[in-house]
Amino acid sequence: MSDTEILAENPAETMRKAMETLGSHADLSIPDNFDMSQPHLVVLPDGRKVEDLTEHHRKLAEFLKPMRRKGTANPKDLQSFIDWSNRFKGDTSAIFANPVMSDPSLTCIADYHAGAPADVTTPNGDPSARHCHHKAIYNFPLSDEWKAWMEISGQAQDKDVMGEFIESHALDVVDPTPALIKGIEAENNQPWENRLIEIAQKLEGRFGKLAELLSMSRQFQVHETSNLSVKTNRDSGEQEIQFLNEHKDADGQPLKIPNLITIAIPVFLNGAPYRMAVRFRYRKSGSSVKFIMSVHNPEKVFEAAFDEAVTQAHENTKLPVFVGTPES
């Protein structure tokens, strides 16, 4: 622009062009090389105010595609959990196994922290730290059979209630094999047979059949006789008097009832059945009889089933497994 053209402009035109120059600012669109981890500042004409557009640009960038993965998946079976883990796993992924008997679970964190010491001196943050926002949690569904037997285990029941339970869960009861009836551990027995025989020996019991339980639940009666016993200590002359109570059947013969039964039930829904011993007892209370069925050492069976599932997840994903729960 020549000096003649400048002089020819009126004061208003000159002022407009001066304001355009003063009020100019950078392009507010997102540049191709824009770093989302850094702030994006622009200077606006309003008093040359500095405005931070970082959050606006990040929202715009995530409109079509998220910046990172996050969320929690809830697979309904173990294989789906394994497939999810294999689909999203990386070098830092990890699995946490929570062995709580009432609520067991597996958690895979796809973006778990890298295996390195924490670095709090780096200005840009710990290079091994991750958000831990992308995960899958598999809550093991306990089988209906497992929940039913755990609920009645150790509970005193009336004869009719016990009978109804046995009838409704008759398919869970397994009649003893010849080896269990014989009650002697042997090399040609199945490992589970020797395990149950050892339990029977410790509890001084014998295994009964389903038919015996059903018959007792329908016809069981206890007749109690009391005999007076007097014992004298010859050295001190003290006497001990006690009543010996003996339970007999209707014919006056001592009661001989099985105090163990065998059940085969899965721990988890659609899982493999596990054989367990159930201790059977009765208690006479006045004119009534209470029955008690206690599952023997269910914690060991649960542990075996849970460890089997954890091993399957580890072998199929090749991910490290930590027992417990991840950081909250």
C-alpha positions in Angstrom: 0.0 0.0 0.0 1.5 3.3 -1.0 1.7 6.5 1.1 -0.9 8.1 -1.3 -3.4 5.2 -0.6 -2.9 5.5 3.1 -3.5 9.2 3.1 -6.5 8.7 0.9 -8.2 6.5 3.6 -10.6 8.1 6.0 -9.9 7.7 9.7 -12.7 5.0 10.1 -11.1 2.8 7.5 -7.7 3.1 9.0 -9.1 2.3 12.5 -10.9 -0.9 11.2 -7.8 -2.3 9.6 -5.8 -1.6 12.8 -8.3 -3.4 14.9 -8.3 -6.4 12.6 -4.5 -6.6 13.0 -4.7 -6.4 16.8 -7.6 -8.8 17.0 -6.1 -11.6 14.8 -5.6 -15.0 16.4 -4.5 -18.5 15.5 -6.7 -21.0 13.7 -8.9 -22.7 16.4 -9.3 -26.0 14.5 -7.3 -29.0 15.7 -3.9 -29.2 13.9 -2.9 -32.5 12.4 0.0 -32.9 14.8 -1.9 -31.8 17.9 -0.7 -33.7 21.1 -3.7 -34.5 23.2 -1.5 -34.9 26.3 -0.4 -31.3 26.1 -2.5 -28.1 26.7 -3.7 -26.1 23.7 -3.7 -22.4 24.4 -4.9 -19.6 22.1 -4.9 -15.8 22.6 -8.3 -14.1 22.0 -8.9 -10.5 21.1 -10.9 -9.7 24.3 -8.1 -8.0 26.2 -5.6 -10.5 24.7 -7.1 -13.1 27.0 -5.5 -16.6 27.0 -8.0 -19.4 26.6 -7.4 -23.1 27.3 -9.2 -25.2 24.6 -7.7 -28.5 25.7 -10.9 -30.0 27.0 -12.9 -28.9 24.0 -10.5 -30.5 21.6 -10.4 -33.7 23.6 -14.2 -34.0 23.5 -14.1 -33.3 19.8 -11.4 -35.9 19.3 -13.5 -38.5 21.2 -16.6 -37.7 19.2 -15.8 -40.3 16.6 -13.2 -42.5 18.4 -12.3 -42.7 22.1 -8.8 -41.8 23.2 -8.4 -45.0 25.3 -10.3 -48.1 26.2 -12.3 -48.2 29.4 -15.2 -50.1 31.0 -15.9 -53.4 32.7 -17.2 -56.5 30.9 -19.1 -59.2 32.7 -18.6 -62.6 31.0 -21.2 -65.2 32.0 -18.9 -68.3 31.6 -15.2 -69.1 32.0 -14.6 -69.6 28.3 -16.0 -66.1 27.5 -13.7 -64.6 30.2 -10.7 -66.4 28.5 -11.7 -65.2 25.0 -12.1 -61.6 26.2 -8.7 -61.7 27.9 -7.1 -63.0 24.8 -8.8 -60.4 22.6 -7.6 -57.4 24.6 -4.5 -58.6 26.5 -1.2 -56.8 26.2 2.3 -57.0 27.7 1.1 -55.6 31.0 -2.3 -57.4 31.4 -2.9 -59.5 34.5 -5.5 -61.7 36.2 -6.7 -61.5 39.8 -8.3 -64.6 41.4 -10.5 -64.0 44.4 -11.1 -67.4 46.2 -13.8 -66.2 48.6 -16.1 -69.3 48.9 -19.3 -67.3 49.0 -18.5 -65.0 46.0 -15.5 -66.3 43.9 -14.4 -64.3 40.9 -11.7 -63.7 38.3 -10.7 -60.2 37.1 -8.6 -59.5 34.0 -7.2 -56.0 33.8 -6.1 -55.4 30.2 -4.3 -52.2 30.9 -2.7 -53.1 34.2 0.5 -51.4 35.5 3.7 -52.5 33.9 6.1 -54.6 36.0 8.6 -52.0 37.1 9.4 -50.0 40.2 7.4 -46.8 40.7 9.1 -43.8 39.3 8.1 -40.6 41.0 11.0 -38.5 39.7 10.0 -38.3 36.0 8.4 -34.9 35.1 6.0 -36.5 32.7 4.8 -39.2 35.2 5.6 -42.8 36.0 6.3 -44.5 32.6 5.1 -47.9 34.0 1.7 -46.6 35.3 -1.5 -47.4 33.5 -5.1 -46.3 34.0 -6.4 -49.8 34.8 -9.8 -48.8 33.3 -10.3 -51.7 30.9 -11.2 -54.9 32.7 -13.5 -58.0 32.7 -14.9 -59.6 35.9 -16.2 -63.2 35.9 -18.3 -64.0 39.0 -18.4 -67.8 39.3 -22.0 -68.9 39.4 -22.4 -71.5 42.2 -24.5 -74.5 41.1 -28.0 -74.9 42.6 -26.9 -78.3 44.0 -24.0 -76.7 45.8 -26.1 -73.9 47.3 -28.8 -76.4 48.5 -26.4 -78.7 50.3 -24.4 -75.8 51.8 -27.6 -74.3 53.1 -28.8 -77.4 55.0 -25.3 -78.5 56.1 -25.2 -78.7 59.9 -28.8 -77.7 60.3 -31.1 -79.8 62.5 -34.2 -80.8 60.6 -37.5 -82.6 61.3 -37.9 -86.1 59.8 -40.4 -84.9 57.2 -38.2 -81.9 56.2 -35.2 -84.1 55.9 -37.2 -86.7 53.8 -38.5 -84.0 51.4 -34.9 -82.7 50.9 -33.5 -86.2 50.2 -36.3 -87.0 47.8 -35.9 -83.7 45.9 -32.1 -84.2 45.7 -32.1 -88.0 45.2 -30.0 -87.6 42.0 -27.2 -86.1 44.1 -26.8 -89.1 46.3 -24.5 -91.9 45.1 -24.8 -95.4 46.5 -21.5 -96.7 47.9 -19.3 -98.9 45.7 -18.2 -102.3 46.9 -14.9 -100.7 48.0 -16.6 -98.2 50.2 -18.8 -100.9 51.7 -15.7 -103.0 52.4 -14.0 -99.9 54.0 -10.4 -100.9 53.3 -8.0 -98.8 51.3 -6.4 -100.7 48.4 -4.2 -99.9 45.4 -6.9 -101.1 43.0 -9.4 -98.7 44.4 -10.1 -95.4 42.7 -8.3 -92.4 44.4 -11.6 -90.9 45.4 -12.7 -94.2 46.9 -9.6 -94.3 49.1 -10.2 -90.7 50.1 -13.7 -91.4 51.2 -12.6 -94.6 53.0 -10.1 -92.6 54.9 -12.8 -90.1 55.9 -15.1 -93.0 57.1 -12.3 -94.4 59.2 -11.6 -91.1 60.9 -15.3 -90.6 61.6 -15.8 -94.2 62.6 -18.7 -94.5 60.2 -20.1 -96.5 57.3 -21.7 -95.4 54.1 -25.4 -95.9 53.5 -27.6 -96.1 50.5 -30.2 -93.7 49.3 -33.0 -96.3 50.0 -31.9 -96.5 53.7 -32.2 -92.7 54.1 -35.6 -92.6 52.5 -36.8 -95.5 54.6 -35.6 -93.8 57.8 -37.2 -90.5 56.9 -40.5 -92.2 56.6 -40.5 -94.7 59.4 -37.8 -93.6 61.9 -38.7 -94.0 65.5 -36.4 -94.0 68.5 -37.1 -95.8 71.7 -34.9 -94.8 74.6 -34.0 -97.0 77.6 -32.1 -95.9 80.6 -30.0 -98.2 82.7 -28.5 -97.3 86.0 -24.7 -97.8 86.3 -22.8 -97.5 89.6 -19.0 -97.5 89.7 -17.0 -97.6 92.9 -13.4 -96.4 93.4 -11.9 -99.1 95.8 -9.1 -96.8 96.9 -11.2 -93.8 97.8 -14.6 -95.4 98.3 -16.1 -92.8 96.0 -19.0 -93.8 93.9 -20.0 -92.6 90.4 -23.6 -93.0 89.4 -24.7 -92.4 85.8 -27.6 -93.3 83.5 -26.7 -95.1 80.3 -29.1 -94.1 77.5 -29.4 -96.6 74.6 -31.4 -95.9 71.5 -33.3 -98.9 70.2 -35.7 -99.6 67.3 -39.3 -100.7 67.7 -38.3 -104.4 68.1 -36.0 -103.5 71.0 -32.7 -104.0 69.0 -29.9 -101.4 69.1 -30.2 -98.9 66.3 -27.7 -99.5 63.5 -27.9 -96.7 61.0 -25.4 -95.4 58.4 -23.7 -92.2 59.5 -22.2 -91.3 56.1 -23.6 -90.9 52.6 -21.9 -89.9 49.3 -23.0 -87.1 47.1 -21.7 -86.1 43.7 -22.5 -82.4 42.8 -20.8 -79.6 40.9 -19.4 -76.6 42.7 -20.0 -74.2 39.8 -22.9 -74.1 37.3 -22.4 -76.6 34.5 -19.1 -77.7 36.1 -17.8 -81.3 36.8 -19.3 -83.1 39.8 -17.2 -83.7 42.9 -17.8 -86.6 45.3 -18.1 -85.6 48.9 -19.0 -87.3 52.1 -22.0 -86.1 54.1 -22.1 -87.0 57.8 -25.5 -88.1 58.9 -26.6 -87.8 62.6 -29.7 -87.7 64.6 -30.6 -86.1 67.9 -33.5 -87.2 70.2 -35.2 -84.2 71.7 -38.1 -85.3 73.9 -40.6 -87.2 71.7 -39.2 -85.8 68.4 -36.1 -86.6 66.5 -33.9 -84.1 64.6 -31.7 -85.1 61.7 -28.4 -83.3 60.9 -26.6 -83.7 57.6 -23.1 -82.1 57.5 -21.1 -81.9 54.3 -17.6 -83.0 55.3 -14.8 -80.4 54.5 -16.5 -78.6 51.6 -13.7 -76.0 51.6 -11.3 -78.6 50.2 -13.7 -79.4 47.3 -14.3 -75.7 46.6 -10.5 -75.0 46.6 -10.0 -77.9 44.1 -12.7 -76.7 41.7 -11.5 -73.0 41.9 -7.9 -74.0 41.4 -8.9 -76.0 38.3 -10.7 -73.0 36.8 -7.8 -70.6 37.6 -5.3 -73.1 36.0 -7.5 -73.2 32.9 -7.6 -69.4 32.7 -3.8 -69.1 33.2 -2.9 -71.8 30.6 -5.3 -70.5 28.0 -4.3 -66.8 28.3 -0.6 -67.1 29.4 -1.3 -64.1 31.8 0.1 -63.8 35.3 -2.4 -64.7 38.0 -2.4 -62.9 41.4 -4.5 -64.4 44.2 -6.7 -61.6 45.7 -8.3 -58.4 44.4 -6.7 -55.6 42.4 -6.2 -52.0 43.7 -9.4 -50.1 44.2 
